[in-house]
Amino acid sequence: MILGSQLKNAIISGSNNISKYKKQVNELNIFPVPDGDTGTNMSMTIGAAAEEMKKLDDSADAAQTAKKAASSMLRGARGNSGVILSLLFRGISKGLEGKEEISAEDLVTALELGVDEAYKAVMKPTEGTILTVARVAAERGREALELGSDPVQVWDAACMGAADALEDTPNLLPVLKKAGVVDAGGQGLCLIFEGMLSVFRSGIVLECGLTEEEKAEETAEFFRNVAAEFDSEINFTYCTEFIVGRDPEIQKDPLELRLFLETIGDCVVVVDDDEIIKTHVHTENPGDALQAALQYGQLLTVKIENMKEQHRKAAEENEAAKASVQAKPQEERKRLEPQEPTEEVGFISVAAGKGLQELFQDLGCANVVSGGQTMNPSTEDLLEAVLATPAKKVFVLPNNKNILMAAEQTVPLATDREVIVIPTRTIPQGLSAMLAFDPDSDAEANKEAMLEAAGNVDTGLVTFAARDSEYGGHTIRHGDILGLKNGKLEYIEKDPVSACVRVARSFANKHTSFITLIYGEGITQEQAEEAKRTLESKLHSDVEITLVNGGQPVYFFIISVE
C-alpha cells in the first residue's frame, strides 16, 4: 500500500525531476509557434502542487493529499501541457476519494480516471502527444494489475509504458518525425512519473539540481508566452487563458462554456471543480470568451498572448537586435512617483521609441509608458503611470491590441481617480485620438470623439520576416520586407522604402488628406525623405505628407492615413 505521505513526497520528487530537465523538454518544441516552454509550463504546474505538499502534514491521508495536489495544479496550470497534467491529477484525486492508503487497484483506477478527464477536456485529442503517453501508461498499469502486481510494480509498469509510448510519438505525428524529436509534453510526463517512482520504489526524493539563480529564472519563465502545442498551423491569433471563481448561486454547466468556446476557436480546454473553472482557448475574439465566462462568476486571472507575434519573437536570430528591442526600453524606464489627483483631466499612452514618446508628450500626455509590439507593459506598469498622473480622470491610450487587457485592469485598481481606456490598437489611432480631445467637452463626449477619430485612421506597417514561412497564402523568406494594411499582410518587398510607398499608396483615395510616415530604427533620414518624395510624385497635390522620426523598434515605418 502507498501512504499519503509517500504520495506527497512522490509529487515533490516528480516536480523536482522535471524542473531539473525542463530546458531539455523546452527544446523539443518544433511547432510553427515554437514557444519552447512546455517544460517550464509543466514544471510550474506541478511545482505549484509541490509547494503545497511541503506545507502538508505527513498525517494527511492519500485522499487529502491527492485533492490538495489536484486543486493547486488546476490553479497553477500553464498552457495545454500544464492543463492536461492538472487534469490527470484531478482524475487521480477523484479515484482516490475516501482512500487513506492506495492499493494497486486504486492506483490503476485513479490513473485511468485521469486519462479519461484529460481526453474529455480536449476538443480534438491528438495522438502522439502527452495524451497518448498517459493513456498507454494507464493501459500498462492495468495489465500489470491483472498479473497480480503490487502498487510499486504497477507504477513501474506505467512508467515503462509511458516511455514506450513516448518513443513512438514520432510515428504518430509526422511533424515530430520530420524534426527528429519526441513529443515535449510526453517527455515531461515521463520525467514526472519517474520522479514519483523513485519515492514509491525506494523512498528517495529526487533533487531538482537547480541553483538559486536557476530557480529565479524558472520563476520568471512562469510569465513567458504560451502558444499552441497541438496545432500544425496557427489557426487563431490569441492564446487565451483565464480562471473563473464560481458563483454558488449560478448553476450553469461549464460544458456550455466549452461548447461556446468551440464555436469561436480551437484547442479548447475547460476544467472545473466546486470553486473555479480553468479555461484555455485559441481564438480571434478573446473578449467574447471572457464575456461568456462572466456568466459563471468573477474572473480571477486572465492571460492573453498573441501567438503569431510570439512566433516572430521566437524566430528572432539577431541577438543584438533583440537586446536593442527588448532590453533597452526596460533600462531607460524610470520609476514614477504617485501624484495627488489635483487636475481635472490627464493622459497616458504607450509607445516605443524616443521620437514617438516625445510626440505623445507634446500632444499632452503626462506619462508615456515604454512599450508596444514585443514588449507589452504590465498592468502594474500602466497603473504606476496612471497614479503618477495628477488628474481626477485619466485617459489611457494602449496603442496596441495586446495591451488593451492590461490597460482595462487598471480601471478598478486606481481607486482615487477615474480611468478611461480608449482602446487604440495602433500608434496612428492613439495620435488621432489625442488630437481629437476637446478641453471644453466633458469626459463622455471626449471619449466618443476620441474613439471616432481613432476609427477614422488607417494604419500601415513595414517590418521584416524573421524566418522562412508560409503565411496567408504568401511564401515568405527570411529577410523579406513585409507591408501590412490594418494588421493584414498584403505586400512582400526587398526594400523598406518600396514597401512603405506601396502600403501608403494602397490606402490613398480622393478623400485622403493627410499621410504621416513615422520612421524607426534602421531607416535613415535620407531613406525617409526618399519615401516622401516618391509618394508626393504619385499622389494628388492636396495630400499633405509629414515625416516623423519615431525611433521605434520592430517597424521600419508606421504609416498613418487620414
SULPE-V39425 format. One record per residue. N is the residue number from 1. RES is the residue in one letter. NEAR is the number of other ideal C-beta (glycine too) atoms within 12 Angstrom. Layout:
# SULPE-V39425
N|RES|NEAR ; N|RES|NEAR
This chain:
# SULPE-V39425
1|M|22 ; 2|I|38 ; 3|L|27 ; 4|G|30 ; 5|S|28 ; 6|Q|35 ; 7|L|44 ; 8|K|38 ; 9|N|34 ; 10|A|46 ; 11|I|49 ; 12|I|37 ; 13|S|37 ; 14|G|46 ; 15|S|46 ; 16|N|37 ; 17|N|41 ; 18|I|47 ; 19|S|43 ; 20|K|29 ; 21|Y|31 ; 22|K|44 ; 23|K|27 ; 24|Q|24 ; 25|V|37 ; 26|N|35 ; 27|E|22 ; 28|L|39 ; 29|N|42 ; 30|I|29 ; 31|F|36 ; 32|P|29 ; 33|V|42 ; 34|P|32 ; 35|D|42 ; 36|G|31 ; 37|D|43 ; 38|T|51 ; 39|G|45 ; 40|T|39 ; 41|N|48 ; 42|M|56 ; 43|S|50 ; 44|M|40 ; 45|T|49 ; 46|I|48 ; 47|G|43 ; 48|A|35 ; 49|A|47 ; 50|A|39 ; 51|E|25 ; 52|E|30 ; 53|M|40 ; 54|K|22 ; 55|K|17 ; 56|L|28 ; 57|D|15 ; 58|D|17 ; 59|S|13 ; 60|A|28 ; 61|D|27 ; 62|A|36 ; 63|A|26 ; 64|Q|29 ; 65|T|41 ; 66|A|45 ; 67|K|35 ; 68|K|33 ; 69|A|49 ; 70|A|46 ; 71|S|30 ; 72|S|35 ; 73|M|47 ; 74|L|45 ; 75|R|35 ; 76|G|34 ; 77|A|45 ; 78|R|47 ; 79|G|49 ; 80|N|52 ; 81|S|52 ; 82|G|47 ; 83|V|46 ; 84|I|52 ; 85|L|57 ; 86|S|46 ; 87|L|41 ; 88|L|55 ; 89|F|53 ; 90|R|43 ; 91|G|36 ; 92|I|50 ; 93|S|38 ; 94|K|28 ; 95|G|33 ; 96|L|39 ; 97|E|23 ; 98|G|17 ; 99|K|30 ; 100|E|22 ; 101|E|25 ; 102|I|39 ; 103|S|23 ; 104|A|31 ; 105|E|26 ; 106|D|33 ; 107|L|44 ; 108|V|37 ; 109|T|27 ; 110|A|43 ; 111|L|48 ; 112|E|31 ; 113|L|29 ; 114|G|42 ; 115|V|43 ; 116|D|25 ; 117|E|37 ; 118|A|40 ; 119|Y|27 ; 120|K|25 ; 121|A|39 ; 122|V|37 ; 123|M|25 ; 124|K|22 ; 125|P|27 ; 126|T|33 ; 127|E|26 ; 128|G|32 ; 129|T|43 ; 130|I|53 ; 131|L|43 ; 132|T|39 ; 133|V|47 ; 134|A|46 ; 135|R|40 ; 136|V|37 ; 137|A|44 ; 138|A|41 ; 139|E|26 ; 140|R|33 ; 141|G|42 ; 142|R|26 ; 143|E|21 ; 144|A|29 ; 145|L|29 ; 146|E|16 ; 147|L|15 ; 148|G|12 ; 149|S|24 ; 150|D|24 ; 151|P|37 ; 152|V|28 ; 153|Q|26 ; 154|V|41 ; 155|W|42 ; 156|D|29 ; 157|A|35 ; 158|A|46 ; 159|C|38 ; 160|M|27 ; 161|G|34 ; 162|A|43 ; 163|A|26 ; 164|D|23 ; 165|A|37 ; 166|L|40 ; 167|E|24 ; 168|D|24 ; 169|T|38 ; 170|P|26 ; 171|N|19 ; 172|L|25 ; 173|L|33 ; 174|P|16 ; 175|V|30 ; 176|L|33 ; 177|K|18 ; 178|K|13 ; 179|A|21 ; 180|G|12 ; 181|V|28 ; 182|V|39 ; 183|D|45 ; 184|A|49 ; 185|G|52 ; 186|G|47 ; 187|Q|39 ; 188|G|53 ; 189|L|53 ; 190|C|42 ; 191|L|43 ; 192|I|55 ; 193|F|52 ; 194|E|33 ; 195|G|38 ; 196|M|50 ; 197|L|38 ; 198|S|29 ; 199|V|33 ; 200|F|37 ; 201|R|26 ; 202|S|16 ; 203|G|18 ; 204|I|20 ; 205|V|28 ; 206|L|31 ; 207|E|16 ; 208|C|27 ; 209|G|17 ; 210|L|24 ; 211|T|13 ; 212|E|10 ; 213|E|10 ; 214|E|19 ; 215|K|21 ; 216|A|12 ; 217|E|20 ; 218|E|33 ; 219|T|20 ; 220|A|14 ; 221|E|30 ; 222|F|28 ; 223|F|20 ; 224|R|29 ; 225|N|35 ; 226|V|41 ; 227|A|43 ; 228|A|46 ; 229|E|50 ; 230|F|44 ; 231|D|28 ; 232|S|23 ; 233|E|21 ; 234|I|33 ; 235|N|25 ; 236|F|30 ; 237|T|29 ; 238|Y|41 ; 239|C|48 ; 240|T|44 ; 241|E|43 ; 242|F|39 ; 243|I|34 ; 244|V|35 ; 245|G|23 ; 246|R|27 ; 247|D|20 ; 248|P|12 ; 249|E|8 ; 250|I|19 ; 251|Q|12 ; 252|K|23 ; 253|D|16 ; 254|P|31 ; 255|L|18 ; 256|E|20 ; 257|L|36 ; 258|R|32 ; 259|L|17 ; 260|F|27 ; 261|L|36 ; 262|E|26 ; 263|T|19 ; 264|I|28 ; 265|G|34 ; 266|D|31 ; 267|C|44 ; 268|V|38 ; 269|V|49 ; 270|V|41 ; 271|V|42 ; 272|D|35 ; 273|D|27 ; 274|D|15 ; 275|E|21 ; 276|I|33 ; 277|I|42 ; 278|K|48 ; 279|T|45 ; 280|H|49 ; 281|V|46 ; 282|H|42 ; 283|T|35 ; 284|E|25 ; 285|N|22 ; 286|P|36 ; 287|G|23 ; 288|D|21 ; 289|A|39 ; 290|L|35 ; 291|Q|21 ; 292|A|34 ; 293|A|40 ; 294|L|24 ; 295|Q|23 ; 296|Y|35 ; 297|G|27 ; 298|Q|22 ; 299|L|33 ; 300|L|24 ; 301|T|27 ; 302|V|30 ; 303|K|37 ; 304|I|39 ; 305|E|38 ; 306|N|36 ; 307|M|40 ; 308|K|37 ; 309|E|33 ; 310|Q|36 ; 311|H|33 ; 312|R|34 ; 313|K|33 ; 314|A|29 ; 315|A|25 ; 316|E|27 ; 317|E|17 ; 318|N|19 ; 319|E|11 ; 320|A|13 ; 321|A|20 ; 322|K|21 ; 323|A|16 ; 324|S|26 ; 325|V|34 ; 326|Q|26 ; 327|A|18 ; 328|K|23 ; 329|P|34 ; 330|Q|20 ; 331|E|12 ; 332|E|20 ; 333|R|23 ; 334|K|16 ; 335|R|13 ; 336|L|23 ; 337|E|13 ; 338|P|19 ; 339|Q|24 ; 340|E|15 ; 341|P|24 ; 342|T|14 ; 343|E|18 ; 344|E|21 ; 345|V|32 ; 346|G|35 ; 347|F|44 ; 348|I|51 ; 349|S|50 ; 350|V|47 ; 351|A|49 ; 352|A|41 ; 353|G|39 ; 354|K|23 ; 355|G|28 ; 356|L|44 ; 357|Q|33 ; 358|E|19 ; 359|L|32 ; 360|F|40 ; 361|Q|20 ; 362|D|18 ; 363|L|28 ; 364|G|28 ; 365|C|36 ; 366|A|30 ; 367|N|38 ; 368|V|43 ; 369|V|47 ; 370|S|39 ; 371|G|41 ; 372|G|43 ; 373|Q|38 ; 374|T|34 ; 375|M|34 ; 376|N|35 ; 377|P|39 ; 378|S|26 ; 379|T|31 ; 380|E|21 ; 381|D|33 ; 382|L|41 ; 383|L|32 ; 384|E|28 ; 385|A|46 ; 386|V|47 ; 387|L|31 ; 388|A|28 ; 389|T|41 ; 390|P|26 ; 391|A|32 ; 392|K|22 ; 393|K|30 ; 394|V|40 ; 395|F|46 ; 396|V|51 ; 397|L|53 ; 398|P|42 ; 399|N|52 ; 400|N|41 ; 401|K|32 ; 402|N|37 ; 403|I|44 ; 404|L|35 ; 405|M|34 ; 406|A|33 ; 407|A|42 ; 408|E|27 ; 409|Q|29 ; 410|T|36 ; 411|V|24 ; 412|P|16 ; 413|L|22 ; 414|A|34 ; 415|T|14 ; 416|D|20 ; 417|R|33 ; 418|E|25 ; 419|V|37 ; 420|I|35 ; 421|V|38 ; 422|I|41 ; 423|P|29 ; 424|T|40 ; 425|R|33 ; 426|T|43 ; 427|I|48 ; 428|P|44 ; 429|Q|39 ; 430|G|50 ; 431|L|40 ; 432|S|33 ; 433|A|42 ; 434|M|38 ; 435|L|29 ; 436|A|32 ; 437|F|35 ; 438|D|21 ; 439|P|16 ; 440|D|10 ; 441|S|16 ; 442|D|16 ; 443|A|26 ; 444|E|15 ; 445|A|17 ; 446|N|27 ; 447|K|29 ; 448|E|20 ; 449|A|26 ; 450|M|37 ; 451|L|27 ; 452|E|20 ; 453|A|27 ; 454|A|36 ; 455|G|23 ; 456|N|23 ; 457|V|36 ; 458|D|33 ; 459|T|39 ; 460|G|43 ; 461|L|43 ; 462|V|43 ; 463|T|40 ; 464|F|37 ; 465|A|31 ; 466|A|30 ; 467|R|23 ; 468|D|16 ; 469|S|27 ; 470|E|17 ; 471|Y|26 ; 472|G|18 ; 473|G|11 ; 474|H|20 ; 475|T|14 ; 476|I|27 ; 477|R|19 ; 478|H|18 ; 479|G|20 ; 480|D|27 ; 481|I|32 ; 482|L|40 ; 483|G|41 ; 484|L|38 ; 485|K|25 ; 486|N|24 ; 487|G|27 ; 488|K|21 ; 489|L|30 ; 490|E|25 ; 491|Y|32 ; 492|I|29 ; 493|E|29 ; 494|K|17 ; 495|D|26 ; 496|P|37 ; 497|V|31 ; 498|S|26 ; 499|A|38 ; 500|C|46 ; 501|V|36 ; 502|R|31 ; 503|V|42 ; 504|A|44 ; 505|R|30 ; 506|S|26 ; 507|F|34 ; 508|A|29 ; 509|N|17 ; 510|K|9 ; 511|H|14 ; 512|T|27 ; 513|S|22 ; 514|F|27 ; 515|I|41 ; 516|T|40 ; 517|L|45 ; 518|I|45 ; 519|Y|35 ; 520|G|38 ; 521|E|31 ; 522|G|27 ; 523|I|37 ; 524|T|17 ; 525|Q|16 ; 526|E|13 ; 527|Q|28 ; 528|A|35 ; 529|E|21 ; 530|E|24 ; 531|A|39 ; 532|K|32 ; 533|R|19 ; 534|T|24 ; 535|L|37 ; 536|E|24 ; 537|S|15 ; 538|K|19 ; 539|L|26 ; 540|H|18 ; 541|S|12 ; 542|D|15 ; 543|V|27 ; 544|E|21 ; 545|I|35 ; 546|T|28 ; 547|L|30 ; 548|V|36 ; 549|N|27 ; 550|G|40 ; 551|G|34 ; 552|Q|44 ; 553|P|37 ; 554|V|38 ; 555|Y|43 ; 556|F|38 ; 557|F|50 ; 558|I|52 ; 559|I|51 ; 560|S|43 ; 561|V|39 ; 562|E|30
